[in-house]
Amino acid sequence: MAAIRSKIEFARSELKLVQSYIDLAYGGEIAITMSDGSGPPPQVLAHLGNVLSNYEQVLFDQIASLEHELEMLDSPPDEDEN
């Protein structure tokens, strides 16, 4: 159970970080400079935001799954199952 709680806390921490990056990407607060001095490809920040949003959803799903697993381990077995 401790390992599951640890995974949940890590995922929540990662989720906060990803959400802050999403805010930066969609807020236009990120500047991109190409190594050759040219401008960034069109829609690069929108693509970055989409990738981060997908990862955000993976983290939400992972947290929900881990919380469900923890709940199942923490609840007593049904007497009807015997």
Secondary structure by P-SEA (a helix, b strand, c coil): caaaaaaaaaaaaaaaaaaaaaaaaaaccbbbbcccccccccaaaaaaaaaaaaaaaaaaaaaaaaaaaaaaaacccccccc
